[in-house]
């Protein structure tokens, strides 16, 4: 069929001139996809609101030779809090770039779609930082990079006492394995337990979790290094997010 429907969150919208935009969507039905939206940047376009970044919309798409095109679209959720909170816009940008960087095109993942959408919804009221950390470790797991947290990732024995986290070896290390890994980060059993909670709890439960600022900073560093290792690069939004939040415990 030349026409088909998708529900999607807009990850990116790039101007192409003439009022056209190239959209990167993350859809429930097809995963990440690129589509052309003709004329949506023109002032009179009724589609403008539905193709903005981070908006959850319903699309009617028309198949094309190279790129499919937006025939109709309707905004379902616009996450109005993003219009008044620059910090949350920065966080949403980071999540969208992370989804874009880690997912292949046209490979649907309903669990990731729900995670992304639920996290955007919860950001209106909940602790942005723990939501971000939860999102980071969950998307890593969904993309096949689930960290080893129950045993040593090196020798596969139970860990006790001194603990390390190795991005290269994919999880926690015992004292013996960690001492020989130059890239391993100092950790603790308590921090590992928090990582397990972030991985297993639904995002809506995270408001029950109380974490000291020092531990939050450690978790941030560990997950940042873990994602950097697997992506083999830094995200553009990461540096901006760090500059924006300088002086805060994030």
C-alpha positions as protocol buffer text, in pm:
chain_id: "A"
residue {
  index: 1
  type: UNK
  ca { x: 0 y: 0 z: 0 }
}
residue {
  index: 2
  type: UNK
  ca { x: 127 y: 347 z: -84 }
}
residue {
  index: 3
  type: UNK
  ca { x: -22 y: 499 z: 231 }
}
residue {
  index: 4
  type: UNK
  ca { x: 41 y: 367 z: 582 }
}
residue {
  index: 5
  type: UNK
  ca { x: 7 y: 490 z: 940 }
}
residue {
  index: 6
  type: UNK
  ca { x: 264 y: 518 z: 1218 }
}
residue {
  index: 7
  type: UNK
  ca { x: 277 y: 658 z: 1570 }
}
residue {
  index: 8
  type: UNK
  ca { x: 612 y: 821 z: 1637 }
}
residue {
  index: 9
  type: UNK
  ca { x: 817 y: 1063 z: 1845 }
}
residue {
  index: 10
  type: UNK
  ca { x: 1011 y: 1316 z: 1638 }
}
residue {
  index: 11
  type: UNK
  ca { x: 1382 y: 1280 z: 1716 }
}
residue {
  index: 12
  type: UNK
  ca { x: 1515 y: 1541 z: 1474 }
}
residue {
  index: 13
  type: UNK
  ca { x: 1380 y: 1789 z: 1218 }
}
residue {
  index: 14
  type: UNK
  ca { x: 1633 y: 1924 z: 968 }
}
residue {
  index: 15
  type: UNK
  ca { x: 1555 y: 2216 z: 737 }
}
residue {
  index: 16
  type: UNK
  ca { x: 1593 y: 2130 z: 370 }
}
residue {
  index: 17
  type: UNK
  ca { x: 1488 y: 2463 z: 216 }
}
residue {
  index: 18
  type: UNK
  ca { x: 1162 y: 2561 z: 55 }
}
residue {
  index: 19
  type: UNK
  ca { x: 976 y: 2494 z: 377 }
}
residue {
  index: 20
  type: UNK
  ca { x: 1064 y: 2123 z: 370 }
}
residue {
  index: 21
  type: UNK
  ca { x: 1204 y: 1927 z: 663 }
}
residue {
  index: 22
  type: UNK
  ca { x: 1374 y: 1591 z: 685 }
}
residue {
  index: 23
  type: UNK
  ca { x: 1235 y: 1417 z: 994 }
}
residue {
  index: 24
  type: UNK
  ca { x: 1398 y: 1141 z: 1194 }
}
residue {
  index: 25
  type: UNK
  ca { x: 1122 y: 955 z: 1376 }
}
residue {
  index: 26
  type: UNK
  ca { x: 1118 y: 677 z: 1630 }
}
residue {
  index: 27
  type: UNK
  ca { x: 798 y: 489 z: 1558 }
}
residue {
  index: 28
  type: UNK
  ca { x: 613 y: 215 z: 1736 }
}
residue {
  index: 29
  type: UNK
  ca { x: 567 y: 17 z: 1414 }
}
residue {
  index: 30
  type: UNK
  ca { x: 902 y: 52 z: 1232 }
}
residue {
  index: 31
  type: UNK
  ca { x: 1157 y: 182 z: 1481 }
}
residue {
  index: 32
  type: UNK
  ca { x: 1381 y: 463 z: 1357 }
}
residue {
  index: 33
  type: UNK
  ca { x: 1294 y: 602 z: 1017 }
}
residue {
  index: 34
  type: UNK
  ca { x: 1362 y: 909 z: 803 }
}
residue {
  index: 35
  type: UNK
  ca { x: 1077 y: 1077 z: 616 }
}
residue {
  index: 36
  type: UNK
  ca { x: 1034 y: 1400 z: 421 }
}
residue {
  index: 37
  type: UNK
  ca { x: 778 y: 1657 z: 536 }
}
residue {
  index: 38
  type: UNK
  ca { x: 709 y: 1898 z: 250 }
}
residue {
  index: 39
  type: UNK
  ca { x: 613 y: 2256 z: 328 }
}
residue {
  index: 40
  type: UNK
  ca { x: 582 y: 2207 z: 703 }
}
residue {
  index: 41
  type: UNK
  ca { x: 809 y: 2503 z: 787 }
}
residue {
  index: 42
  type: UNK
  ca { x: 583 y: 2749 z: 606 }
}
residue {
  index: 43
  type: UNK
  ca { x: 380 y: 2975 z: 839 }
}
residue {
  index: 44
  type: UNK
  ca { x: 45 y: 2854 z: 714 }
}
residue {
  index: 45
  type: UNK
  ca { x: 121 y: 2481 z: 737 }
}
residue {
  index: 46
  type: UNK
  ca { x: -121 y: 2293 z: 960 }
}
residue {
  index: 47
  type: UNK
  ca { x: 142 y: 2024 z: 1009 }
}
residue {
  index: 48
  type: UNK
  ca { x: 396 y: 2247 z: 1184 }
}
residue {
  index: 49
  type: UNK
  ca { x: 303 y: 2154 z: 1539 }
}
residue {
  index: 50
  type: UNK
  ca { x: 313 y: 1780 z: 1476 }
}
residue {
  index: 51
  type: UNK
  ca { x: 666 y: 1771 z: 1330 }
}
residue {
  index: 52
  type: UNK
  ca { x: 853 y: 1956 z: 1606 }
}
residue {
  index: 53
  type: UNK
  ca { x: 1127 y: 1768 z: 1794 }
}
residue {
  index: 54
  type: UNK
  ca { x: 1007 y: 1555 z: 2089 }
}
residue {
  index: 55
  type: UNK
  ca { x: 640 y: 1571 z: 1983 }
}
residue {
  index: 56
  type: UNK
  ca { x: 450 y: 1242 z: 1979 }
}
residue {
  index: 57
  type: UNK
  ca { x: 235 y: 1237 z: 1666 }
}
residue {
  index: 58
  type: UNK
  ca { x: 27 y: 1018 z: 1441 }
}
residue {
  index: 59
  type: UNK
  ca { x: 147 y: 1016 z: 1080 }
}
residue {
  index: 60
  type: UNK
  ca { x: -4 y: 907 z: 753 }
}
residue {
  index: 61
  type: UNK
  ca { x: 295 y: 841 z: 528 }
}
residue {
  index: 62
  type: UNK
  ca { x: 318 y: 799 z: 154 }
}
residue {
  index: 63
  type: UNK
  ca { x: 576 y: 561 z: 12 }
}
residue {
  index: 64
  type: UNK
  ca { x: 835 y: 713 z: -219 }
}
residue {
  index: 65
  type: UNK
  ca { x: 1125 y: 590 z: -432 }
}
residue {
  index: 66
  type: UNK
  ca { x: 1396 y: 718 z: -198 }
}
residue {
  index: 67
  type: UNK
  ca { x: 1219 y: 864 z: 104 }
}
residue {
  index: 68
  type: UNK
  ca { x: 865 y: 825 z: 225 }
}
residue {
  index: 69
  type: UNK
  ca { x: 677 y: 1151 z: 276 }
}
residue {
  index: 70
  type: UNK
  ca { x: 432 y: 1288 z: 530 }
}
residue {
  index: 71
  type: UNK
  ca { x: 84 y: 1303 z: 381 }
}
residue {
  index: 72
  type: UNK
  ca { x: -100 y: 1391 z: 704 }
}
residue {
  index: 73
  type: UNK
  ca { x: 0 y: 1425 z: 1069 }
}
residue {
  index: 74
  type: UNK
  ca { x: -161 y: 1508 z: 1401 }
}
residue {
  index: 75
  type: UNK
  ca { x: 9 y: 1586 z: 1732 }
}
residue {
  index: 76
  type: UNK
  ca { x: -95 y: 1354 z: 2016 }
}
residue {
  index: 77
  type: UNK
  ca { x: 131 y: 1486 z: 2295 }
}
residue {
  index: 78
  type: UNK
  ca { x: 344 y: 1799 z: 2279 }
}
residue {
  index: 79
  type: UNK
  ca { x: 496 y: 1783 z: 2630 }
}
residue {
  index: 80
  type: UNK
  ca { x: 418 y: 2147 z: 2701 }
}
residue {
  index: 81
  type: UNK
  ca { x: 661 y: 2165 z: 2995 }
}
residue {
  index: 82
  type: UNK
  ca { x: 946 y: 2161 z: 2741 }
}
residue {
  index: 83
  type: UNK
  ca { x: 837 y: 2503 z: 2621 }
}
residue {
  index: 84
  type: UNK
  ca { x: 916 y: 2664 z: 2955 }
}
residue {
  index: 85
  type: UNK
  ca { x: 1208 y: 2460 z: 3094 }
}
residue {
  index: 86
  type: UNK
  ca { x: 1538 y: 2488 z: 2908 }
}
residue {
  index: 87
  type: UNK
  ca { x: 1702 y: 2227 z: 3129 }
}
residue {
  index: 88
  type: UNK
  ca { x: 1443 y: 1966 z: 3034 }
}
residue {
  index: 89
  type: UNK
  ca { x: 1478 y: 2057 z: 2666 }
}
residue {
  index: 90
  type: UNK
  ca { x: 1848 y: 1979 z: 2701 }
}
residue {
  index: 91
  type: UNK
  ca { x: 1770 y: 1644 z: 2865 }
}
residue {
  index: 92
  type: UNK
  ca { x: 1511 y: 1556 z: 2598 }
}
residue {
  index: 93
  type: UNK
  ca { x: 1765 y: 1644 z: 2328 }
}
residue {
  index: 94
  type: UNK
  ca { x: 2016 y: 1410 z: 2488 }
}
residue {
  index: 95
  type: UNK
  ca { x: 1767 y: 1121 z: 2502 }
}
residue {
  index: 96
  type: UNK
  ca { x: 1664 y: 1176 z: 2141 }
}
residue {
  index: 97
  type: UNK
  ca { x: 2027 y: 1181 z: 2026 }
}
residue {
  index: 98
  type: UNK
  ca { x: 2097 y: 866 z: 2226 }
}
residue {
  index: 99
  type: UNK
  ca { x: 1806 y: 685 z: 2058 }
}
residue {
  index: 100
  type: UNK
  ca { x: 1926 y: 808 z: 1718 }
}
residue {
  index: 101
  type: UNK
  ca { x: 2285 y: 700 z: 1785 }
}
residue {
  index: 102
  type: UNK
  ca { x: 2212 y: 351 z: 1920 }
}
residue {
  index: 103
  type: UNK
  ca { x: 1927 y: 226 z: 1702 }
}
residue {
  index: 104
  type: UNK
  ca { x: 1944 y: 94 z: 1345 }
}
residue {
  index: 105
  type: UNK
  ca { x: 1686 y: 209 z: 1092 }
}
residue {
  index: 106
  type: UNK
  ca { x: 1363 y: 18 z: 1041 }
}
residue {
  index: 107
  type: UNK
  ca { x: 1410 y: -224 z: 1330 }
}
residue {
  index: 108
  type: UNK
  ca { x: 1106 y: -191 z: 1558 }
}
residue {
  index: 109
  type: UNK
  ca { x: 1146 y: -217 z: 1934 }
}
residue {
  index: 110
  type: UNK
  ca { x: 819 y: -167 z: 2116 }
}
residue {
  index: 111
  type: UNK
  ca { x: 986 y: -176 z: 2458 }
}
residue {
  index: 112
  type: UNK
  ca { x: 1222 y: 109 z: 2367 }
}
residue {
  index: 113
  type: UNK
  ca { x: 937 y: 310 z: 2216 }
}
residue {
  index: 114
  type: UNK
  ca { x: 737 y: 283 z: 2539 }
}
residue {
  index: 115
  type: UNK
  ca { x: 1045 y: 360 z: 2751 }
}
residue {
  index: 116
  type: UNK
  ca { x: 1121 y: 675 z: 2552 }
}
residue {
  index: 117
  type: UNK
  ca { x: 762 y: 796 z: 2559 }
}
residue {
  index: 118
  type: UNK
  ca { x: 711 y: 720 z: 2929 }
}
residue {
  index: 119
  type: UNK
  ca { x: 1035 y: 898 z: 3022 }
}
residue {
  index: 120
  type: UNK
  ca { x: 930 y: 1210 z: 2831 }
}
residue {
  index: 121
  type: UNK
  ca { x: 599 y: 1204 z: 3017 }
}
residue {
  index: 122
  type: UNK
  ca { x: 758 y: 1155 z: 3359 }
}
residue {
  index: 123
  type: UNK
  ca { x: 1012 y: 1433 z: 3309 }
}
residue {
  index: 124
  type: UNK
  ca { x: 733 y: 1683 z: 3370 }
}
residue {
  index: 125
  type: UNK
  ca { x: 727 y: 1601 z: 3743 }
}
residue {
  index: 126
  type: UNK
  ca { x: 1007 y: 1363 z: 3842 }
}
residue {
  index: 127
  type: UNK
  ca { x: 1379 y: 1387 z: 3917 }
}
residue {
  index: 128
  type: UNK
  ca { x: 1533 y: 1438 z: 3573 }
}
residue {
  index: 129
  type: UNK
  ca { x: 1869 y: 1295 z: 3672 }
}
residue {
  index: 130
  type: UNK
  ca { x: 1755 y: 953 z: 3790 }
}
residue {
  index: 131
  type: UNK
  ca { x: 1523 y: 928 z: 3492 }
}
residue {
  index: 132
  type: UNK
  ca { x: 1819 y: 993 z: 3263 }
}
residue {
  index: 133
  type: UNK
  ca { x: 2035 y: 735 z: 3436 }
}
residue {
  index: 134
  type: UNK
  ca { x: 1751 y: 482 z: 3418 }
}
residue {
  index: 135
  type: UNK
  ca { x: 1699 y: 561 z: 3050 }
}
residue {
  index: 136
  type: UNK
  ca { x: 2072 y: 522 z: 2977 }
}
residue {
  index: 137
  type: UNK
  ca { x: 2113 y: 181 z: 3137 }
}
residue {
  index: 138
  type: UNK
  ca { x: 1784 y: 49 z: 2996 }
}
residue {
  index: 139
  type: UNK
  ca { x: 1854 y: 156 z: 2638 }
}
residue {
  index: 140
  type: UNK
  ca { x: 2201 y: 2 z: 2666 }
}
residue {
  index: 141
  type: UNK
  ca { x: 2043 y: -326 z: 2776 }
}
residue {
  index: 142
  type: UNK
  ca { x: 1781 y: -317 z: 2500 }
}
residue {
  index: 143
  type: UNK
  ca { x: 2051 y: -260 z: 2237 }
}
residue {
  index: 144
  type: UNK
  ca { x: 2241 y: -570 z: 2354 }
}
residue {
  index: 145
  type: UNK
  ca { x: 2482 y: -402 z: 2598 }
}
residue {
  index: 146
  type: UNK
  ca { x: 2325 y: -512 z: 2925 }
}
residue {
  index: 147
  type: UNK
  ca { x: 2595 y: -468 z: 3191 }
}
residue {
  index: 148
  type: UNK
  ca { x: 2699 y: -766 z: 3402 }
}
residue {
  index: 149
  type: UNK
  ca { x: 2607 y: -673 z: 3760 }
}
residue {
  index: 150
  type: UNK
  ca { x: 2553 y: -1002 z: 3947 }
}
residue {
  index: 151
  type: UNK
  ca { x: 2899 y: -1159 z: 3909 }
}
residue {
  index: 152
  type: UNK
  ca { x: 3244 y: -1048 z: 3800 }
}
residue {
  index: 153
  type: UNK
  ca { x: 3245 y: -985 z: 3424 }
}
residue {
  index: 154
  type: UNK
  ca { x: 3607 y: -1106 z: 3412 }
}
residue {
  index: 155
  type: UNK
  ca { x: 3620 y: -1432 z: 3610 }
}
residue {
  index: 156
  type: UNK
  ca { x: 3242 y: -1483 z: 3651 }
}
residue {
  index: 157
  type: UNK
  ca { x: 3273 y: -1536 z: 4025 }
}
residue {
  index: 158
  type: UNK
  ca { x: 3072 y: -1355 z: 4294 }
}
residue {
  index: 159
  type: UNK
  ca { x: 3213 y: -1013 z: 4379 }
}
residue {
  index: 160
  type: UNK
  ca { x: 3281 y: -899 z: 4732 }
}
residue {
  index: 161
  type: UNK
  ca { x: 3470 y: -623 z: 4906 }
}
residue {
  index: 162
  type: UNK
  ca { x: 3641 y: -392 z: 4658 }
}
residue {
  index: 163
  type: UNK
  ca { x: 3451 y: -359 z: 4329 }
}
residue {
  index: 164
  type: UNK
  ca { x: 3529 y: -200 z: 3993 }
}
residue {
  index: 165
  type: UNK
  ca { x: 3325 y: -129 z: 3679 }
}
residue {
  index: 166
  type: UNK
  ca { x: 3481 y: -194 z: 3339 }
}
residue {
  index: 167
  type: UNK
  ca { x: 3322 y: -48 z: 3024 }
}
residue {
  index: 168
  type: UNK
  ca { x: 3544 y: -271 z: 2811 }
}
residue {
  index: 169
  type: UNK
  ca { x: 3463 y: -596 z: 2990 }
}
residue {
  index: 170
  type: UNK
  ca { x: 3096 y: -504 z: 3021 }
}
residue {
  index: 171
  type: UNK
  ca { x: 3024 y: -479 z: 3390 }
}
residue {
  index: 172
  type: UNK
  ca { x: 3149 y: -512 z: 3746 }
}
residue {
  index: 173
  type: UNK
  ca { x: 3485 y: -665 z: 3829 }
}
residue {
  index: 174
  type: UNK
  ca { x: 3621 y: -818 z: 4147 }
}
residue {
  index: 175
  type: UNK
  ca { x: 3933 y: -672 z: 4306 }
}
residue {
  index: 176
  type: UNK
  ca { x: 4161 y: -921 z: 4130 }
}
residue {
  index: 177
  type: UNK
  ca { x: 4023 y: -859 z: 3779 }
}
residue {
  index: 178
  type: UNK
  ca { x: 3979 y: -487 z: 3833 }
}
residue {
  index: 179
  type: UNK
  ca { x: 4338 y: -425 z: 3935 }
}
residue {
  index: 180
  type: UNK
  ca { x: 4456 y: -538 z: 3592 }
}
residue {
  index: 181
  type: UNK
  ca { x: 4205 y: -333 z: 3391 }
}
residue {
  index: 182
  type: UNK
  ca { x: 4344 y: 16 z: 3327 }
}
residue {
  index: 183
  type: UNK
  ca { x: 4003 y: 143 z: 3213 }
}
residue {
  index: 184
  type: UNK
  ca { x: 3812 y: 13 z: 3514 }
}
residue {
  index: 185
  type: UNK
  ca { x: 3637 y: 267 z: 3737 }
}
residue {
  index: 186
  type: UNK
  ca { x: 3622 y: 252 z: 4116 }
}
residue {
  index: 187
  type: UNK
  ca { x: 3282 y: 135 z: 4232 }
}
residue {
  index: 188
  type: UNK
  ca { x: 3108 y: -1 z: 4543 }
}
residue {
  index: 189
  type: UNK
  ca { x: 2859 y: -274 z: 4625 }
}
residue {
  index: 190
  type: UNK
  ca { x: 2597 y: -13 z: 4712 }
}
residue {
  index: 191
  type: UNK
  ca { x: 2640 y: 162 z: 4378 }
}
residue {
  index: 192
  type: UNK
  ca { x: 2605 y: -171 z: 4196 }
}
residue {
  index: 193
  type: UNK
  ca { x: 2276 y: -230 z: 4376 }
}
residue {
  index: 194
  type: UNK
  ca { x: 2150 y: 109 z: 4259 }
}
residue {
  index: 195
  type: UNK
  ca { x: 2248 y: 22 z: 3901 }
}
residue {
  index: 196
  type: UNK
  ca { x: 2041 y: -295 z: 3934 }
}
residue {
  index: 197
  type: UNK
  ca { x: 1744 y: -91 z: 4053 }
}
residue {
  index: 198
  type: UNK
  ca { x: 1778 y: 156 z: 3766 }
}
residue {
  index: 199
  type: UNK
  ca { x: 1783 y: -136 z: 3525 }
}
residue {
  index: 200
  type: UNK
  ca { x: 1488 y: -327 z: 3672 }
}
residue {
  index: 201
  type: UNK
  ca { x: 1246 y: -69 z: 3812 }
}
residue {
  index: 202
  type: UNK
  ca { x: 981 y: 95 z: 3601 }
}
residue {
  index: 203
  type: UNK
  ca { x: 1066 y: 468 z: 3556 }
}
residue {
  index: 204
  type: UNK
  ca { x: 749 y: 568 z: 3743 }
}
residue {
  index: 205
  type: UNK
  ca { x: 890 y: 412 z: 4064 }
}
residue {
  index: 206
  type: UNK
  ca { x: 1213 y: 609 z: 4067 }
}
residue {
  index: 207
  type: UNK
  ca { x: 1075 y: 885 z: 4288 }
}
residue {
  index: 208
  type: UNK
  ca { x: 1096 y: 629 z: 4573 }
}
residue {
  index: 209
  type: UNK
  ca { x: 1473 y: 600 z: 4529 }
}
residue {
  index: 210
  type: UNK
  ca { x: 1692 y: 822 z: 4746 }
}
residue {
  index: 211
  type: UNK
  ca { x: 2050 y: 856 z: 4623 }
}
residue {
  index: 212
  type: UNK
  ca { x: 2322 y: 1079 z: 4767 }
}
residue {
  index: 213
  type: UNK
  ca { x: 2464 y: 1346 z: 4529 }
}
residue {
  index: 214
  type: UNK
  ca { x: 2812 y: 1189 z: 4543 }
}
residue {
  index: 215
  type: UNK
  ca { x: 2673 y: 851 z: 4434 }
}
residue {
  index: 216
  type: UNK
  ca { x: 2468 y: 1014 z: 4158 }
}
residue {
  index: 217
  type: UNK
  ca { x: 2786 y: 1164 z: 4019 }
}
residue {
  index: 218
  type: UNK
  ca { x: 2959 y: 826 z: 4027 }
}
residue {
  index: 219
  type: UNK
  ca { x: 2669 y: 661 z: 3844 }
}
residue {
  index: 220
  type: UNK
  ca { x: 2670 y: 937 z: 3586 }
}
residue {
  index: 221
  type: UNK
  ca { x: 3041 y: 888 z: 3519 }
}
residue {
  index: 222
  type: UNK
  ca { x: 3014 y: 509 z: 3497 }
}
residue {
  index: 223
  type: UNK
  ca { x: 2721 y: 512 z: 3253 }
}
residue {
  index: 224
  type: UNK
  ca { x: 2875 y: 792 z: 3045 }
}
residue {
  index: 225
  type: UNK
  ca { x: 3196 y: 589 z: 3003 }
}
residue {
  index: 226
  type: UNK
  ca { x: 2998 y: 273 z: 2933 }
}
residue {
  index: 227
  type: UNK
  ca { x: 2792 y: 435 z: 2657 }
}
residue {
  index: 228
  type: UNK
  ca { x: 3097 y: 613 z: 2513 }
}
residue {
  index: 229
  type: UNK
  ca { x: 3278 y: 281 z: 2486 }
}
residue {
  index: 230
  type: UNK
  ca { x: 2995 y: 115 z: 2293 }
}
residue {
  index: 231
  type: UNK
  ca { x: 2914 y: 415 z: 2070 }
}
residue {
  index: 232
  type: UNK
  ca { x: 3285 y: 489 z: 2016 }
}
residue {
  index: 233
  type: UNK
  ca { x: 3214 y: 861 z: 2027 }
}
residue {
  index: 234
  type: UNK
  ca { x: 3066 y: 1140 z: 2236 }
}
residue {
  index: 235
  type: UNK
  ca { x: 2724 y: 1283 z: 2164 }
}
residue {
  index: 236
  type: UNK
  ca { x: 2699 y: 1652 z: 2079 }
}
residue {
  index: 237
  type: UNK
  ca { x: 2429 y: 1703 z: 2339 }
}
residue {
  index: 238
  type: UNK
  ca { x: 2643 y: 1554 z: 2618 }
}
residue {
  index: 239
  type: UNK
  ca { x: 2891 y: 1842 z: 2628 }
}
residue {
  index: 240
  type: UNK
  ca { x: 2612 y: 2099 z: 2612 }
}
residue {
  index: 241
  type: UNK
  ca { x: 2419 y: 1923 z: 2887 }
}
residue {
  index: 242
  type: UNK
  ca { x: 2725 y: 1919 z: 3110 }
}
residue {
  index: 243
  type: UNK
  ca { x: 2793 y: 2288 z: 3051 }
}
residue {
  index: 244
  type: UNK
  ca { x: 2431 y: 2377 z: 3114 }
}
residue {
  index: 245
  type: UNK
  ca { x: 2419 y: 2182 z: 3439 }
}
residue {
  index: 246
  type: UNK
  ca { x: 2761 y: 2296 z: 3564 }
}
residue {
  index: 247
  type: UNK
  ca { x: 2743 y: 2344 z: 3935 }
}
residue {
  index: 248
  type: UNK
  ca { x: 2450 y: 2103 z: 3981 }
}
residue {
  index: 249
  type: UNK
  ca { x: 2469 y: 1742 z: 4096 }
}
residue {
  index: 250
  type: UNK
  ca { x: 2380 y: 1574 z: 3767 }
}
